[in-house]
Amino acid sequence: MNWENKVVIITGSSKGIGKAMASEIGKLGATVVINARNIDQLKNAQQELEHQGLSKIFTVQGDISIPEDCNSIVDSVLTEYGIIDILINNAGVFADESPLLELSNDTFKKLLDVNLLGAVYMTKAAMPSIIQTNGSILFVGSAAGFHGLGGHSAYSCSKMAITSIAQSLRKELSKTNVHIGLLNVGFTENDEQKTIYNQEGKVIPMPDRGVGKKDSPQNVAKSAIRMIERRKARMTLTFLGKLNSLMSRLAPWLVHIVLNNAYHKNRSN
Ligand SMILES: NC(=O)c1ccc[n+]([C@@H]2O[C@H](COP(=O)([O-])OP(=O)(O)OC[C@H]3O[C@@H](n4cnc5c(N)ncnc54)[C@H](OP(=O)(O)O)[C@@H]3O)[C@@H](O)[C@H]2O)c1
């Protein structure tokens, strides 16, 4: 695949996995559109990518949970380049562990607004151009979307819903040449600047998660590239992610027991 003439939008790319995707895809020669809400962090990311020698970085600030912002992100790209080849719906937010009863409605809504509706609004805005270019729409899902996690009802729900959106679109677009992919990411090293919401919806630094071996954002980015090049429908990353995916289909009762024990053990610590 020749990336040199491709225009790629990556939502939520001022840090973490999105920034790693911008770097890896930029190194292949593509024009990369980076996006986030915080303009200072976005400009820092642009500078960092340009220091890596990437000259085709286009920065568009915008909040994907606002439909008008999504339309204006897409309009800016079309005005500048005329086409969009690839959309990576990466932007996502996470909340600190909290049982549903203690999670504010506002925090629950914030997660769905960004993780689910943001991806929907961006997809709808970019789709007409991507149909013309026979391009790709990649959704960033999560192993948390295979089986509802205790303490993360809103996040699991948003990522399960992303799976369903990807499945529906594959049918709706099956008579076009658009590739729809779902990349289920496992536990990944976090950006030092990563923030999450607490149960009241306040932004707090991401606490350290004592999980085993974590994937690297660069590895996730390379997997996204492989999926797009091979036009793969679904890919699940990390050993635990693959195990969870398999067992959630074969023995959901067993996954319930394991995750239930893990949740209550964590709560009692
Ligand atoms: N890290 C993991 O272990 C892991 C595991 C499974 C799945 N994932 C998924 O992978 C994706 C990236 O995760 P990450 O850990 O790299 O996240 P991150 O480090 O927290 O970065 C999130 C990015 O999204 C942007 N963003 C957040 N809300 C936005 C909005 N409304 N509009 C536009 N941009 C927005 C953030 O910038 P601003 O705040 O400035 O907007 C930032 O650039 C997410 O979809 C996440 O659910 C991550």
The ligand as a Tripos MOL2 file, in Angstrom:
@<TRIPOS>MOLECULE
LIG
   48    52     1     0     0
SMALL
NO_CHARGES

@<TRIPOS>ATOM
      1 N1         -4.4800    2.8080   27.2650 N.am      1 LIG1
      2 C1         -5.0500    1.6150   27.3470 C.2       1 LIG1
      3 O1         -4.6290    0.7360   28.1400 O.2       1 LIG1
      4 C2         -6.2150    1.2940   26.4330 C.ar      1 LIG1
      5 C3         -6.7530   -0.0160   26.4760 C.ar      1 LIG1
      6 C4         -7.8140   -0.3220   25.6270 C.ar      1 LIG1
      7 C5         -8.3310    0.6350   24.7680 C.ar      1 LIG1
      8 N2         -7.7950    1.8920   24.7590 N.ar      1 LIG1
      9 C6         -8.3930    2.8750   23.8570 C.3       1 LIG1
     10 O2         -7.3740    3.4640   23.0650 O.3       1 LIG1
     11 C7         -7.7240    4.8160   22.7500 C.3       1 LIG1
     12 C8         -6.6010    5.7540   23.1620 C.3       1 LIG1
     13 O3         -6.3500    5.5660   24.5490 O.3       1 LIG1
     14 P1         -5.1160    6.2800   25.2700 P.3       1 LIG1
     15 O4         -4.8460    5.5130   26.5120 O.co2     1 LIG1
     16 O5         -4.0230    6.5180   24.2980 O.co2     1 LIG1
     17 O6         -5.7900    7.6890   25.6900 O.3       1 LIG1
     18 P2         -5.1330    9.0360   26.2760 P.3       1 LIG1
     19 O7         -3.6600    8.8610   26.4940 O.co2     1 LIG1
     20 O8         -5.9810    9.4290   27.4310 O.co2     1 LIG1
     21 O9         -5.3410   10.0710   25.0780 O.3       1 LIG1
     22 C9         -6.6310   10.3950   24.6800 C.3       1 LIG1
     23 C10        -6.5570   11.3700   23.5410 C.3       1 LIG1
     24 O10        -7.8920   11.6700   23.1310 O.3       1 LIG1
     25 C11        -8.1010   13.0810   23.2020 C.3       1 LIG1
     26 N3         -9.5100   13.3190   23.5010 N.ar      1 LIG1
     27 C12       -10.2010   12.9970   24.6160 C.ar      1 LIG1
     28 N4        -11.4680   13.4160   24.5160 N.ar      1 LIG1
     29 C13       -11.5840   14.0180   23.3020 C.ar      1 LIG1
     30 C14       -12.6430   14.6550   22.6260 C.ar      1 LIG1
     31 N5        -13.8550   14.7910   23.1810 N.pl3     1 LIG1
     32 N6        -12.4070   15.1590   21.3880 N.ar      1 LIG1
     33 C15       -11.1820   15.0560   20.8200 C.ar      1 LIG1
     34 N7        -10.1430   14.4630   21.4190 N.ar      1 LIG1
     35 C16       -10.3460   13.9470   22.6490 C.ar      1 LIG1
     36 C17        -7.1250   13.5580   24.2910 C.3       1 LIG1
     37 O11        -6.7860   14.9440   24.1970 O.3       1 LIG1
     38 P3         -7.6950   16.1000   24.8930 P.3       1 LIG1
     39 O12        -7.9820   15.6290   26.2900 O.co2     1 LIG1
     40 O13        -6.8690   17.3340   24.8100 O.co2     1 LIG1
     41 O14        -8.9350   16.1890   24.0710 O.co2     1 LIG1
     42 C18        -5.9170   12.6850   23.9210 C.3       1 LIG1
     43 O15        -5.2470   13.2150   22.8110 O.3       1 LIG1
     44 C19        -9.0380    5.0890   23.4880 C.3       1 LIG1
     45 O16       -10.1240    4.8910   22.6170 O.3       1 LIG1
     46 C20        -9.0430    4.0430   24.5790 C.3       1 LIG1
     47 O17       -10.3400    3.7410   25.0350 O.3       1 LIG1
     48 C21        -6.7550    2.2450   25.5730 C.ar      1 LIG1
@<TRIPOS>BOND
     1     1     2 1
     2     2     3 2
     3     2     4 1
     4     4     5 ar
     5     4    48 ar
     6     5     6 ar
     7     6     7 ar
     8     7     8 ar
     9     8     9 1
    10     8    48 ar
    11     9    10 1
    12     9    46 1
    13    10    11 1
    14    11    12 1
    15    11    44 1
    16    12    13 1
    17    13    14 1
    18    14    15 2
    19    14    16 1
    20    14    17 1
    21    17    18 1
    22    18    19 2
    23    18    20 1
    24    18    21 1
    25    21    22 1
    26    22    23 1
    27    23    24 1
    28    23    42 1
    29    24    25 1
    30    25    26 1
    31    25    36 1
    32    26    27 ar
    33    26    35 ar
    34    27    28 ar
    35    28    29 ar
    36    29    30 ar
    37    29    35 ar
    38    30    31 1
    39    30    32 ar
    40    32    33 ar
    41    33    34 ar
    42    34    35 ar
    43    36    37 1
    44    36    42 1
    45    37    38 1
    46    38    39 2
    47    38    40 1
    48    38    41 1
    49    42    43 1
    50    44    45 1
    51    44    46 1
    52    46    47 1
@<TRIPOS>SUBSTRUCTURE
     1 LIG1         1 GROUP 0 **** ****
